[in-house]
Amino acid sequence: MKSAVILVGGEAKRANGQEKYFFTYRGKTFIERLVDSLQDVADEIILVARDPGQCRRFNAIRGVRCITDIRPGTGPIGGLHAGALEARGDFIFVSACDMPCVDPRVVTHLFSRIGGYDAIIPCWNAEMLEPLHAVYRKSALLAYLEQYDSHSLRAMVKALNTLYVPMDEIRAIDHELTTFTNINRIEDLDRINRTGK
């Protein structure tokens, strides 16, 4: 079984406090686009929110479960921990909520590469990784997260038995690498709606 976890609990400081998952691109909200992209490649989709109030924001979205962070204030790693505990699948694709163009073909490819590894992480180079567009083995993730000291995703990835997937391999599937489109600021949203990338 495969799970998908979408982290929606960020503070959105760079987006003037606005909820990025409800930003609209090509007629759909970011969260709708993500759910649409993942519903055919994962057996379940889990949203990890800050609190029950934020979870209620997603009541209208069918086919997902929303849970709350178990370690508030620890950033993405806290959301990842909550999602891993909730996930029923042996493997988990993790995405940030500000990535409206996630390509299901790329997600399928990452799942297919897990083999005996703990994590499959796309990488631009040795320093630029995509830990929030990646696949993890649930058992290894939980073993690490039960005792981690650092809130750094980089430290987590380094501690796991990780396969780094170069961008050339991803580019063979998604030629423009649009799957990694990340919208942090209002200006980014204006740009993507104006130019399409």
Secondary structure as UniProt FT lines:
FT   STRAND          2..7
FT   HELIX           13..15
FT   TURN            16..17
FT   HELIX           20..22
FT   STRAND          24..25
FT   TURN            26..27
FT   STRAND          28..29
FT   HELIX           30..38
FT   TURN            39..41
FT   STRAND          44..49
FT   HELIX           52..56
FT   TURN            57..60
FT   TURN            62..63
FT   STRAND          65..68
FT   TURN            72..73
FT   HELIX           76..86
FT   STRAND          91..96
FT   TURN            97..98
FT   TURN            100..101
FT   HELIX           104..112
FT   TURN            115..116
FT   STRAND          119..123
FT   TURN            131..132
FT   STRAND          133..137
FT   HELIX           138..145
FT   HELIX           153..159
FT   STRAND          162..166
FT   HELIX           167..171
FT   TURN            172..173
FT   TURN            175..176
FT   HELIX           178..180
FT   HELIX           186..195
//
